[in-house]
């Protein structure tokens, strides 16, 4: 509790915001790869690929 009180006294409400907020994880895919995956999913018939029963 003392650390939280000290942080509040130093930074106010902003002291409670997590330090990694709005940062992209190192293990995240790049935006380019995400767009390519979505395009493949939409255009190449992978829409039913995640379902166990394919018609």
Secondary structure, DSSP 8 states (H G I E B T S, - for coil): -HHHHHHHHHHGGGGGS-TTTT---TTS--HHHHHHHHHHHHHTT-TTTTSSS--
